[in-house]
Amino acid sequence: MNAVSYNEWVLYILIFLLGLVVGMALMAGGKWKRRYREEARLRQELETENKRLRVQETEMDTLRTAAARDEARRRVDGPGPL
């Protein structure tokens, strides 16, 4: 029976580790894809919500400015008829 040399042990260990890495990559493929797609969907929903909030903020600023101008105009014109 031949004794196993140091180089052969290193080769066996490297092949074993490569097998572990490939095996883990093959088993976890679906889970990571699902998590990535879920994260991308959530990011898209957040961007859509942020865009909607920016539009509302712009509209509120416009209304606030219009109300301030109206209030200033009323102060300049004085009180209306009673």
Beta strands, then each sheet from edge to edge (+ up, - down):
end
